[in-house]
Amino acid sequence: MRSNNRGTSPAAEVIMDESSSSTPNDSAPSGGGDYHQKALVTNEQDYVHPESMGIANCAPVILRIPFYGRSVQYLGPKVPSMLAICNFMQRGLANNLINYSKFAMFRSRFGISAERYQRLAGIAGLGWSLMAFTAVFTDTFAFVFHTKRWYLVISCLLGFAFALGFALLPAQQSSANTGAAFMFLTVWSIANVIILVAGQYSRLLRKSPRAGPPLVGVVYSCIMIGGIISAGVQGPLSDRNLQQVGMYIAAVAQLVPAAFFAMNWLQEKTNEKERLEDCENNYQQALIEARRWDEEHGLSSSTENEEGDDSGGVVVKRLDADDEENDSPRAPVVAAALEDELDNNNPPPTAAAHPDGAPPRRVDQVVREEPRITRVLLGIIEVNHTVVTDNWKIVLYCVVMTAGVIAMTVVTVLGNSYDLLYCSIAVSVVCILLAFYSLPLAIAKANVYIFLQQLFYLQLPGALDSFYMAPASCLPEGPHFTYTFYTTVGSIIGNVGGLIGVALFTYVFSKMSYRVTMVVATIVQIIASIFDLIIVKRWNVAIGIPDHAMYILGDQIVYQTCYYLSYMPIVLLLSRLLPRGTECMVMAVMSSLGNFGAALSNSVGALVMELGWPVVADVANNVCDFKNVPYLILVGHFACPLLIFPLTLMLPAAKISDDIDIDGKVIRKKVQAAAEEEEEEEGHARENHPAASEPLREDH
């Protein structure tokens, strides 16, 4: 089912891509799951984490397992194993089983109409739209000394309860609304787990960036394996009218990771330690950026503790322009040196003009901040004030979006057509305007583009799924797809189309611009809809092409190809635009708004069906009328997507391979020029002061 494959969020992927870049605080991991602030620099690829030493000696074959072995080598066994279990169970099994069973649960088990199903099908996507609220809330209120650990356990338990409740509902129409609420809540629980896990392992990957690529392989392979298994299970179950069994499996899949989260296999430190680490990292990063600004404006970047001053300071190696952008070991060297140099006993001097009348240096204006934490309820709750005070606009955005999601959920279930229309317009306008108010301009434009791109390709599961699955007694000349074909075979073939899209992006479109890539993806997306129209009009039968072949070779392959072709550039763009220090929250906002747009497209599709071209699919009474489905396809899959073309101007005018700053401007040439200039200056420095130019290094 094509519409069922789009209910997941790119949250983890965005953080993964961002985390694989080195920062001034990267360091190799130490034993016991903790990490030292001081950098341990190495270029050796055979580094083995202390906790993996026993595995390397006793069972080296584990380290040869694709993706997983290299992740264990760098991070130890717990984090990669936890990510494998979590993504296989939560995103691979539970989320896909919910999506694959959705049509069978609502149409076959509960017996609701096609128009009603069109409305309720988007409820699951709204659950993913609450990730932003989860990210802000958990970062603000630590629970039992952690911002993620116990929230993850609670989310798993709630997801289990809601999925089980969904499966146990009686098979009658009155269960549909309650079922939609349970589906929304269990999907929200899955989304909570995904965003919190992604936020935690992104912190670990910043300290060991070499583990990023193999860990991406672990996550994606587990999701794909879980998706294939869930498709193979749910199709035959639905054909045997046992669709609720898939929800039982989804409930158990959400429960299993709770035990590993409780044992802290994600290796999360206490809230106080993490906030202290964040403050120190932000301070060091601010110093490096201030030094660079001072040098660009002709001001000396050295401080009183540098250049061998009388306080016994250290000589700090200057950061090259390309060190901050690449996985170079020299950035951690600077971070370690700055940590030694700048402690609580030597605060930076206050800003003051130099005696020669030069303007004050920015490096003198950088101040070390201490985390402000308030403990309530005997320390069970810790309030991190800086999360709200430093990012209050983003917090406001998350709160308003959460209110909009709740309003849309309530109106979708209980409101009439005009209530849904007015609510959709109001929520969309507010989210768009607030994006430009709360976020930097380039990020806001990308955010709004993602939202509108998802919104303008109308999802029509109530019409198309009902047409493809209508029995011969209701639609004698229809395709008459079984659940095994439509869910199982179609989903597996769709994965092949996804791999084609990934390959095309990697080898062809990665060298093109964001705008060209998105235009091509939209054109292909529109072309894919032609196959829907051909099957609905029965033109393929007239020329002797079976429905199954037309559907698999056309719609499934082409649509999934262009979906991933448009999805991957957006993921990469997000990772490059996210501001440092607020990556998790901003990423959650952007991901939530994208999923919100997809959910709204279901609502708009429902409005078009209810107010314009209704579809009748009363299988119980053998009454079917699909004469309006071609008009729905023409409007939702041809006319509306044309509005996406002018929106591509909101994306940066840059190639996908270009480095861009937070304003969306290409910085690669500027950085390369600065790097060459600084390299030349360092060459002269080495000739005059060879000892001073040697990097500080701590080897294993």
C-alpha positions in Angstrom: 0.0 0.0 0.0 1.8 3.1 -1.2 0.2 5.5 1.3 1.2 3.3 4.2 4.9 3.5 3.6 5.3 7.2 4.4 4.5 7.3 8.1 8.1 7.4 9.5 10.2 10.4 10.3 13.7 11.2 9.1 14.7 12.3 12.6 17.3 9.6 13.2 18.7 10.0 9.7 19.2 13.8 10.1 21.0 13.5 13.4 23.1 10.7 12.0 24.3 12.7 9.1 25.0 15.7 11.3 26.8 13.6 13.9 29.2 12.1 11.5 30.9 15.4 11.1 33.6 16.2 13.6 33.3 19.0 16.1 35.8 20.7 18.3 34.8 18.2 21.0 35.2 14.9 19.3 37.0 12.4 21.3 37.6 8.7 21.3 35.5 6.8 23.8 36.9 5.5 27.0 35.9 2.5 29.0 32.8 1.9 31.0 30.5 3.7 28.6 31.7 7.2 29.8 33.7 9.7 27.8 36.5 12.1 28.8 36.2 15.7 27.8 39.9 15.7 26.9 40.4 14.4 23.3 42.2 11.2 22.5 43.4 11.7 18.9 44.2 8.7 16.6 44.1 8.0 12.9 44.2 4.3 13.4 41.3 2.3 11.9 41.9 -0.7 14.2 41.0 1.2 17.4 38.9 -1.1 19.7 36.6 0.2 22.4 37.7 -1.1 25.9 34.4 -2.9 26.4 34.9 -4.7 23.1 38.4 -6.1 23.9 36.9 -9.3 25.2 34.9 -9.8 22.1 37.9 -9.1 19.9 39.9 -11.7 21.8 37.2 -14.4 22.3 34.8 -14.0 19.4 36.5 -11.8 16.7 34.0 -13.1 14.1 31.4 -10.6 15.7 33.6 -7.7 14.7 33.4 -8.9 11.1 29.6 -8.7 10.9 28.7 -6.0 8.3 28.0 -2.6 9.9 27.4 -4.1 13.3 31.0 -5.3 13.8 32.6 -2.0 13.1 30.1 -0.2 15.3 30.9 -2.5 18.2 34.6 -2.0 17.6 34.3 1.8 18.0 31.4 2.1 20.5 31.4 -1.1 22.5 28.6 -3.7 22.3 25.8 -2.0 24.1 25.0 1.1 22.0 25.0 -0.7 18.6 23.0 -3.6 20.1 20.5 -1.2 21.6 20.0 0.6 18.3 19.6 -2.7 16.4 17.0 -3.9 18.8 15.1 -0.6 19.0 15.0 0.1 15.2 14.1 -3.5 14.4 11.3 -3.7 17.0 9.9 -0.2 16.9 10.4 1.1 13.4 10.9 -2.2 11.5 8.1 -4.3 13.1 5.7 -2.2 15.2 5.4 0.9 12.9 5.1 -1.1 9.7 2.6 -3.6 11.2 0.4 -0.6 12.2 0.6 0.8 8.7 0.1 -2.5 6.9 -2.9 -3.5 9.1 -4.5 0.0 9.0 -6.8 -0.7 5.9 -7.8 -4.1 7.1 -8.5 -3.0 10.6 -10.7 0.0 9.7 -12.3 -1.2 6.5 -12.7 -5.0 7.1 -12.8 -5.3 10.9 -14.6 -2.1 11.9 -16.5 -1.9 8.6 -16.3 1.9 8.1 -16.9 3.7 4.7 -14.1 4.7 2.3 -14.7 8.4 3.1 -14.4 7.7 6.8 -11.3 5.7 6.3 -9.8 8.5 4.3 -10.1 10.7 7.3 -8.9 8.3 9.9 -5.9 7.0 7.9 -4.0 10.3 8.5 -4.3 10.0 12.3 -1.1 7.9 12.5 0.9 10.6 10.7 -0.2 13.1 13.3 1.4 11.0 16.0 4.8 11.6 14.3 4.1 15.3 14.3 4.4 15.5 18.1 8.1 14.7 18.1 9.0 18.4 18.5 7.0 18.6 21.7 8.7 15.5 23.0 12.2 16.8 22.3 11.6 20.1 24.1 9.7 18.6 27.0 12.3 15.9 27.8 15.2 18.3 27.4 13.6 20.7 29.8 12.3 18.3 32.5 14.8 15.6 33.4 13.1 12.6 35.1 14.9 10.7 37.7 18.3 12.3 36.8 18.0 11.6 33.1 16.4 13.4 30.1 15.9 10.3 28.0 16.3 7.0 29.9 13.1 6.8 31.8 11.1 8.6 29.2 12.1 5.8 26.8 10.9 3.2 29.2 7.6 5.0 29.7 7.1 5.4 26.0 7.6 1.7 25.4 5.1 0.7 28.1 2.5 3.2 26.8 3.0 2.1 23.2 2.5 -1.5 24.3 -0.8 -0.6 26.1 -2.2 1.4 23.2 -1.4 -1.2 20.6 -2.9 -3.9 22.7 -6.0 -1.8 23.2 -6.3 -1.2 19.5 -6.1 -5.0 18.9 -8.7 -5.8 21.6 -11.4 -3.4 20.3 -14.6 -5.2 19.2 -15.2 -5.7 15.5 -17.9 -3.0 15.0 -18.2 0.5 13.5 -18.4 2.2 16.8 -14.8 1.1 17.6 -13.4 3.1 14.7 -13.0 6.4 16.5 -11.5 4.8 19.6 -9.2 2.8 17.4 -8.0 5.9 15.6 -7.2 7.4 19.0 -5.3 4.3 20.1 -3.4 4.2 16.8 -2.5 7.9 17.2 -1.1 7.3 20.7 0.8 4.2 19.9 2.5 5.8 16.9 3.3 8.8 19.1 5.0 6.4 21.5 7.1 5.0 18.7 8.0 8.6 17.5 9.0 9.4 21.1 11.4 6.5 21.2 12.9 7.3 17.8 13.6 11.0 18.6 15.0 10.3 22.0 17.2 7.5 20.9 18.5 9.6 18.0 19.2 12.5 20.3 21.3 10.3 22.6 23.4 8.4 20.1 24.1 11.7 18.2 25.9 12.8 21.4 28.0 9.6 21.4 28.8 9.9 17.7 30.2 13.4 18.2 32.8 11.8 20.4 33.6 9.0 17.9 32.6 10.2 14.4 34.2 7.2 12.8 31.4 5.1 14.1 28.8 7.1 12.2 28.8 5.3 8.8 28.6 1.8 10.1 26.0 2.8 12.7 23.9 4.2 9.8 24.1 0.7 8.2 23.0 -0.9 11.4 19.9 1.3 11.7 18.8 1.0 8.1 19.4 -2.7 7.8 17.4 -3.4 10.9 14.5 -1.2 9.7 14.5 -2.8 6.3 14.6 -6.4 7.7 11.8 -5.5 10.1 9.8 -4.0 7.3 10.1 -7.1 5.1 9.2 -9.4 8.0 6.1 -7.3 8.9 5.0 -7.1 5.3 5.3 -10.9 5.0 3.4 -11.5 8.2 0.5 -8.9 7.9 -0.6 -9.7 4.3 -1.5 -13.3 5.0 -3.0 -12.5 8.4 -5.3 -9.9 6.8 -6.4 -12.3 4.1 -7.4 -14.7 6.9 -9.3 -12.0 8.7 -6.8 -12.1 11.5 -5.5 -8.5 11.0 -5.6 -7.8 14.8 -2.9 -10.4 15.3 -0.5 -8.0 13.7 -1.3 -5.5 16.4 -0.5 -8.0 19.1 2.9 -8.5 17.5 3.3 -4.7 17.3 2.5 -4.4 21.0 5.1 -6.9 22.0 7.7 -5.3 19.7 7.2 -2.0 21.5 7.6 -3.6 24.9 10.8 -5.5 24.4 13.2 -2.5 24.2 12.0 -1.2 27.5 14.2 -3.6 29.5 17.3 -2.5 27.6 16.5 1.2 28.1 16.0 0.6 31.8 19.5 -1.0 32.0 20.8 2.2 30.3 22.3 0.4 27.3 22.3 3.8 25.5 24.9 4.9 28.1 23.2 8.2 29.0 24.9 10.2 31.7 23.0 12.1 34.4 21.3 15.3 33.4 23.8 17.4 35.5 26.8 15.9 33.8 25.4 16.3 30.3 24.4 20.0 30.9 27.9 20.7 32.3 29.4 19.1 29.2 27.2 21.1 26.9 28.2 24.3 28.6 31.9 23.5 28.2 31.5 22.4 24.6 29.5 25.6 23.7 32.2 27.7 25.4 35.0 26.1 23.5 33.1 26.4 20.2 32.4 30.0 20.9 36.1 30.7 21.6 37.1 29.1 18.3 34.5 31.1 16.3 35.5 34.3 18.1 39.2 33.7 17.2 38.3 33.2 13.6 36.3 36.4 13.5 39.1 38.3 15.1 41.6 37.0 12.6 39.4 37.9 9.7 39.1 41.4 11.0 42.8 41.9 11.6 42.7 41.5 15.4 45.1 39.3 17.3 43.4 36.0 18.3 45.8 35.1 21.1 44.7 35.4 24.7 46.7 36.2 27.8 47.2 32.4 28.5 48.6 31.8 25.0 52.1 32.5 23.6 53.8 31.3 26.8 52.5 33.8 29.2 53.5 34.1 32.9 50.5 32.1 34.1 51.9 28.9 32.8 49.5 28.6 29.9 49.8 26.3 26.9 50.4 27.0 23.3 47.2 26.5 21.4 47.4 25.4 17.8 45.3 27.6 15.6 42.3 25.9 14.0 42.4 25.6 10.2 39.4 26.7 8.3 38.7 23.2 7.0 39.2 21.5 10.4 35.7 22.4 11.6 34.1 21.0 8.4 36.0 17.7 8.1 36.7 14.8 10.4 40.2 16.0 11.2 41.9 15.1 14.5 43.1 18.6 14.9 39.7 20.0 16.0 39.7 17.8 19.2 43.3 18.9 19.8 42.1 22.5 20.0 39.2 21.5 22.3 41.6 19.7 24.6 44.0 22.5 24.7 41.3 25.1 25.4 39.9 23.0 28.2 43.3 22.9 29.9 43.8 26.6 29.3 40.3 27.9 30.3 39.2 26.6 33.7 37.0 28.2 36.3 40.0 29.9 38.0 40.9 31.8 34.9 37.7 33.4 33.4 38.1 35.3 30.2 38.8 39.0 30.5 36.0 41.5 30.0 35.7 43.2 26.7 37.7 46.3 26.4 39.2 48.4 23.7 42.9 47.9 23.0 45.4 50.7 24.0 46.0 51.5 20.4 42.4 52.3 19.8 41.5 49.0 18.0 38.0 47.7 18.5 37.5 45.0 21.3 38.1 41.5 20.3 35.3 39.0 20.3 37.4 36.4 22.0 37.4 38.7 25.1 33.7 38.8 25.1 33.1 35.0 25.3 31.9 34.1 28.8 31.6 30.6 30.3 28.0 29.9 31.3 27.0 27.5 34.0 23.9 25.3 33.7 20.9 26.5 35.7 19.1 23.5 37.1 16.2 23.5 39.6 15.3 20.3 41.4 11.7 19.7 42.5 9.9 16.7 44.1 12.9 15.6 46.0 15.1 15.8 42.9 12.9 13.4 40.8 12.3 16.3 38.4 15.1 18.6 37.3 14.2 21.7 35.3 16.8 22.9 32.8 16.1 26.6 32.5 18.5 27.3 29.7 16.6 25.1 27.3 13.6 27.4 27.5 15.4 30.7 28.0 18.0 30.2 25.2 15.5 28.7 22.7 12.2 30.2 23.7 11.1 30.9 20.1 11.6 27.2 19.2 9.8 26.2 22.3 6.9 28.5 21.4 6.9 26.9 17.9 6.7 23.4 19.4 3.9 24.3 21.8 1.8 25.9 19.0 2.4 23.0 16.6 1.4 20.6 19.4 -1.8 22.5 19.9 -2.4 22.4 16.2 -1.8 18.6 16.0 -4.2 18.0 18.9 -6.8 20.3 17.3 -6.5 18.5 13.9 -6.8 15.1 15.6 -10.0 16.0 17.5 -11.6 17.7 14.5 -10.6 14.8 12.2 -12.4 12.3 14.4 -15.3 14.4 15.6 -15.8 17.3 13.3 -17.8 17.7 10.1 -16.4 18.6 6.7 -16.4 22.3 7.2 -14.8 22.0 10.7 -12.0 20.1 9.1 -11.6 22.6 6.3 -11.4 25.6 8.6 -9.1 23.9 11.1 -6.7 22.7 8.3 -6.4 26.3 6.9 -5.9 27.9 10.3 -3.3 25.4 11.5 -1.4 25.5 8.2 -1.2 29.3 8.1 -0.1 29.5 11.8 2.6 26.9 11.3 4.0 28.6 8.2 4.1 32.1 9.7 5.5 30.9 13.0 8.3 29.1 11.1 9.5 32.4 9.7 9.3 34.0 13.1 11.0 31.3 15.1 13.8 30.0 12.8 16.6 31.5 10.8 15.4 32.4 7.3 17.1 29.6 5.3 15.9 27.0 7.8 12.4 28.5 7.8 12.2 28.3 4.0 13.4 24.7 4.0 10.9 23.9 6.7 8.0 25.4 4.9 9.0 23.8 1.6 9.0 20.3 3.3 5.6 21.0 4.8 4.0 22.2 1.5 5.7 19.5 -0.6 4.1 16.8 1.6 0.8 18.7 1.7 0.4 19.3 -2.1 0.7 15.6 -3.0 -2.7 14.5 -1.7 -2.9 11.1 -0.1 -6.0 9.2 -1.3 -6.0 5.9 0.6 -9.7 5.9 1.0 -10.2 5.9 -2.7 -7.3 4.0 -4.1 -6.9 1.3 -1.4 -10.7 0.7 -1.6 -10.6 0.4 -5.4 -7.6 -2.0 -5.5 -9.0 -4.2 -2.7 -12.7 -4.2 -3.7 -14.0 -7.8 -4.1 -15.6 -9.1 -7.3 -19.0 -9.1 -5.7 -18.8 -5.3 -5.3 -16.6 -4.4 -8.3 -16.8 -7.1 -11.0 -14.3 -5.5 -13.3 -11.8 -4.4 -10.6 -8.2 -5.6 -9.9 -9.4 -7.7 -6.9 -6.0 -7.5 -5.1 -5.5 -9.7 -2.1 -3.9 -8.4 1.1 -1.0 -10.8 0.5 -0.3 -9.2 -2.9 -1.1 -5.6 -2.0 0.6 -5.5 1.4 3.3 -8.2 1.2 4.4 -8.4 -2.5 3.8 -4.7 -3.1 5.8 -3.6 -0.2 8.8 -5.8 -1.0 8.8 -4.7 -4.6 8.5 -1.1 -3.3 11.7 -1.6 -1.4 13.4 -2.4 -4.7 12.2 1.0 -6.0 13.6 2.6 -2.9 17.0 1.1 -3.6 16.9 2.4 -7.1 16.1 5.9 -5.8 19.0 5.7 -3.4 21.4 4.6 -6.1 20.2 7.4 -8.5 20.7 10.0 -5.8 24.1 8.7 -4.9 25.6 8.3 -8.3 23.6 10.9 -10.4 21.8 13.6 -8.5 24.3 14.1 -5.7 26.2 16.4 -8.1 23.2 18.4 -9.1 21.4 21.2 -7.3 18.7 20.9 -4.7 16.2 22.7 -7.0 16.9 20.6 -10.1 16.7 17.3 -8.0 13.4 18.2 -6.4 11.9 19.3 -9.8 12.9 16.0 -11.4 11.6 14.1 -8.4 8.2 15.9 -8.6 8.0 15.2 -12.4 8.6 11.5 -11.8 6.1 11.5 -9.0 3.5 12.9 -11.3 4.4 10.4 -14.0 4.0 7.5 -11.5 0.4 8.6 -10.9 -0.4 7.8 -14.6 -0.3 4.1 -13.7 -3.0 4.7 -11.1 -5.1 6.4 -13.7 -4.5 3.7 -16.3 -5.6 0.9 -13.9 -8.6 2.9 -12.6 -9.8 3.6 -16.2 -9.1 -0.1 -17.1 -7.0 0.9 -20.1 -4.3 -1.7 -19.2 -6.9 -4.5 -19.5 -8.0 -3.2 -22.9 -4.4 -3.6 -24.2 -3.8 -6.9 -22.5 -1.6 -5.9 -19.5 -2.6 -7.5 -16.2 -3.4 -5.3 -13.2 -0.7 -7.0 -11.1 2.0 -6.3 -13.6 0.9 -2.7 -14.2 0.8 -2.0 -10.5 4.2 -3.5 -9.6 6.2 -2.4 -12.6 4.7 1.0 -12.6 3.3 2.6 -9.5 5.2 0.7 -6.8 8.7 1.0 -8.5 8.4 4.5 -10.0 6.7 6.0 -7.0 9.1 4.6 -4.4 12.0 5.6 -6.6 11.0 9.2 -6.8 10.0 9.3 -3.1 13.5 8.4 -2.0 15.0 10.6 -4.6 13.2 13.6 -3.1 13.6 12.4 0.5 17.4 12.1 0.6 18.3 15.6 -0.5 16.0 17.0 2.1 17.7 14.9 4.8 21.1 16.1 3.7 19.9 19.7 3.5 18.5 19.6 7.0 21.7 18.2 8.4 23.7 21.1 7.0 21.3 23.8 8.1 20.8 22.8 11.7 22.4 25.3 14.1 24.9 23.8 16.5 23.6 23.5 20.0 19.9 23.2 19.1 20.2 20.4 16.5 17.8 18.0 18.2 15.0 20.5 18.8 15.2 22.2 15.4 15.5 18.8 13.7 12.4 17.6 15.6 10.5 20.7 14.6 11.3 20.3 10.9 10.6 16.5 11.0 7.3 17.1 12.8 6.2 19.7 10.3 7.0 17.4 7.4 4.9 14.6 8.9 2.2 17.1 9.8 2.1 18.1 6.1 1.7 14.5 5.1 -1.1 14.0 7.6 -2.9 17.2 6.4 -2.7 15.9 2.8 -4.9 13.0 4.0 -7.4 15.6 5.5 -7.4 17.6 2.4 -8.0 14.5 0.4 -10.9 13.7 2.7 -12.4 17.1 2.1 -12.1 16.7 -1.7 -13.9 13.4 -1.4 -16.6 14.6 0.9 -17.3 18.0 -0.7 -16.5 17.2 -4.4 -16.2 13.7 -5.7 -17.5 11.1 -3.2 -16.5 7.4 -3.4 -18.8 4.6 -2.4 -17.3 1.3 -1.3 -20.0 -0.5 0.8 -18.5 -4.0 0.5 -21.0 -5.5 3.0 -24.0 -4.5 0.9 -22.1 -5.0 -2.5 -22.5 -1.3 -3.4 -19.5 0.3 -5.0 -19.1 3.4 -7.1 -15.6 4.5 -8.1 -16.5 6.7 -11.0 -15.0 9.8 -9.2 -11.6 8.2 -8.5 -10.1 9.4 -11.8 -11.0 13.0 -10.9 -9.4 12.6 -7.5 -6.2 11.3 -9.1 -6.1 14.2 -11.6 -6.6 16.8 -8.8 -4.5 15.2 -6.0 -1.7 13.6 -8.0 -1.5 15.9 -11.1 -2.8 19.4 -10.4 -1.8 20.0 -6.8 1.8 18.7 -7.2 2.3 21.3 -9.9 2.3 23.9 -7.1 5.5 22.4 -5.8 7.6 23.6 -8.8 7.6 27.4 -7.8 8.3 26.4 -4.2 11.7 24.9 -5.1 12.9 28.5 -5.2 12.7 28.4 -1.4 15.6 25.9 -1.4 19.2 27.1 -1.4 20.7 27.9 -4.8 23.5 25.4 -4.3 24.5 21.9 -5.4 23.9 19.0 -3.1 27.7 18.5 -2.9 28.3 22.1 -1.8 29.0 23.1 1.8 26.5 25.7 2.9 26.2 27.8 6.0 23.2 28.4 8.2 22.0 31.1 5.8 22.0 28.7 2.9 25.0 30.2 1.2 27.8 28.2 -0.4 30.9 28.4 1.7 33.1 25.8 0.2 35.2 28.2 -1.9 35.5 30.6 1.0 36.6 27.9 3.3 39.1 26.5 0.8 40.6 29.9 0.2 41.0 30.5 3.9 42.5 27.1 4.4 45.1 27.6 1.7 46.0 31.0 3.2 46.3 29.7 6.7 48.3 26.7 5.6 50.8 29.0 4.0 51.0 31.1 7.2 51.6 27.9 9.2 54.4 26.9 6.9 56.2 30.2 7.7 55.5 29.7 11.4 57.0 26.2 11.4 60.2 27.6 9.8 60.5 30.3 12.5 59.1 28.4 15.5 59.1 24.6 14.8 58.4 23.6 18.4 55.5 25.9 18.9 53.7 24.6 15.8 53.6 21.0 16.9 50.1 19.8 17.8 49.2 18.7 21.3 48.6 15.0 21.0 47.6 12.2 23.3 48.0 8.8 21.8 46.4 5.5 22.9 
